[in-house]
Amino acid sequence: MFDSVSSVALNSALDGLALRQRTIAENVANINTPGYQAKRVQFETALARAVEQGSGAAGASVARSLEPTREDGNNVNLDAETTLNVDTNLRYQLATQALDQTFSTLRIAMRTS
């Protein structure tokens, strides 16, 4: 049950989303740091590939954002970070609800046994 493709994929997604949340926080914290280059976390393509291959285990990668830079060399865009943060939080909530449903089903099965 805990090593099913869906459970492993949900855990991989939660790990990737948590890393994205930390990265967004780091970007926002450095919004006024000259020369700071925002970072982006990618894991969705690797996760989809892992699910197709039957494992569900995928890691996230962090890369520099390709957003245009300001005169001070910083490229953090507060509007983009805020939107990405809301999207990430909603995805995280959805994944935790899906995982919770899996555990609820398991609890029900254990009670009726």
C-alpha positions in Angstrom: 0.0 0.0 0.0 2.7 2.5 1.0 4.9 1.6 -1.9 2.2 1.8 -4.5 2.9 4.0 -7.5 0.2 6.5 -6.4 1.5 6.7 -2.8 5.1 7.1 -3.9 4.1 9.7 -6.5 2.1 11.7 -4.0 5.1 11.7 -1.6 7.4 12.8 -4.5 4.9 15.6 -5.4 4.8 16.8 -1.7 8.6 16.8 -1.6 8.8 18.8 -4.8 6.1 21.3 -3.7 7.7 21.7 -0.3 11.0 22.5 -2.0 9.2 25.0 -4.3 7.7 26.7 -1.2 11.1 27.1 0.4 12.6 28.4 -2.9 9.8 31.0 -3.3 10.4 32.1 0.3 14.2 32.5 -0.5 13.4 34.4 -3.6 11.1 36.8 -1.8 13.6 37.2 1.0 16.2 38.3 -1.5 14.0 40.6 -3.6 16.2 43.6 -2.8 19.6 41.8 -3.0 21.6 43.2 -5.9 22.6 40.5 -8.3 20.4 37.8 -6.8 18.9 35.5 -9.4 15.6 33.9 -8.6 15.3 30.1 -8.6 12.7 27.8 -10.0 11.8 24.3 -8.9 10.8 21.7 -11.6 9.6 18.2 -10.9 6.3 17.7 -12.7 7.8 16.3 -15.9 10.1 13.9 -14.0 7.1 12.9 -11.9 4.9 12.2 -14.9 7.7 10.2 -16.5 8.2 8.2 -13.2 4.5 7.4 -13.0 4.5 6.3 -16.7 7.4 4.0 -15.9 5.6 2.5 -12.9 7.8 3.8 -10.1 6.3 7.2 -9.0 9.6 8.2 -7.5 11.0 11.5 -8.8 13.3 14.2 -7.6 13.0 17.9 -8.0 15.6 20.1 -9.7 16.4 23.8 -8.9 17.4 26.1 -11.7 17.9 29.8 -12.2 14.9 31.7 -13.3 15.0 33.1 -16.8 13.0 36.2 -15.8 14.5 39.5 -17.1 16.8 41.3 -14.7 16.5 44.7 -13.3 19.3 47.3 -13.4 20.8 45.9 -10.1 21.0 42.4 -11.6 18.2 41.0 -9.5 15.3 39.2 -11.3 12.9 38.5 -8.5 9.3 39.4 -9.6 7.1 39.7 -6.6 3.9 39.3 -8.6 5.2 36.1 -10.2 6.4 34.8 -6.8 3.1 35.5 -5.2 1.1 33.8 -7.9 3.4 30.8 -7.9 3.1 30.6 -4.1 -0.7 30.5 -4.2 -0.6 27.9 -6.9 2.0 25.8 -5.0 0.0 26.0 -1.8 -3.2 24.9 -3.5 -1.4 21.9 -5.1 0.1 21.0 -1.8 -3.3 21.0 -0.2 -4.7 18.8 -2.9 -1.9 16.3 -2.6 -2.2 16.1 1.2 -5.9 15.6 0.8 -5.3 12.8 -1.6 -2.8 11.2 0.7 -5.2 11.6 3.6 -7.9 9.9 1.6 -5.6 6.9 1.1 -4.9 6.7 4.8 -8.6 7.1 5.6 -9.4 4.1 3.3 -6.7 2.1 5.1 -8.1 3.0 8.5 -11.6 1.9 7.4 -10.3 -1.4 6.1 -8.4 -2.0 9.3 -11.5 -1.4 11.4 -13.7 -3.8 9.4 -11.2 -6.6 9.5 
